[in-house]
């Protein structure tokens, strides 16, 4: 699933090119997760504003025509094309502009393109309302993390994945951040001490920053809007390395399942 780094890499790869473009056409393929909620004809002629990201959502403001909230789902990707090739079987949304074609490809159709009059209007307001802080927000620090985890009995890994404390710490990046901070993923979230919360908050920001610099993670088919793959997977310390030696201490990396997701960690370097 594309996580925050992949979505931000995607945004950066086409935002400048589409900014100021005029919408000349819109094609809908097979239904996505939610209906778009507007007659496509009403968007013709609108100018695209500055593309924004909130969590794993992208917001495309359309001058005097509201905007489109986009989500890549489990397997979606966006491409910004100079040409207009015929849509394939998994191409379910095309936004034609006078600067190029923005196309959403989503084999599993868990992605979405939803219209709203504004970011704070429904249904977008509800979709974004429960999201936690952005990881690079100056308010996201150890104090915030420690206070938000207080009283939570779920594992620290699952608390990070919930997205209501901080957005972007998806499965891969939560595993890597917990390793960097030396925290066992099985630790009950409410038992994380304040000093360890400081380390973990810093680790979350650091890992996500490294992922952005690497162009995201490509395990299967992630590409940015110009078809470029990410490379963060090449520098992962624990994720996907079950049975391999820890690069820090040599102990074999373990894999367990938490909340139906694989968790990778070093049983020696990461303490409860």
Buried (B, 14 or more C-beta within 10 A) or exposed (E): BBBBBBBBBBBBBBBEBBBBBBBEBBBEBEEBBBEBBBEBEEBBEBBBBEBBBBBBBBBBBBBEBBBBBBBBBEBBBBBBBEEEEEBEEBBBBBBBBEBBBBBBBBBEBBBBBBBBEEBEEEBBEEBBEEBBBBBBEEEBBBEBBBEBBEEBEBBBBBBBBBBEBBBBBBBBBBBBBBBBBBBBBBBBBBEBEEEBBBBBBBBBBBBBEBBBEBBBBBBEEBBBBEEBBBBBBEEBBBBBBEEEEBBBEEEEBBBBEBEEBBBBBBEEBBEE
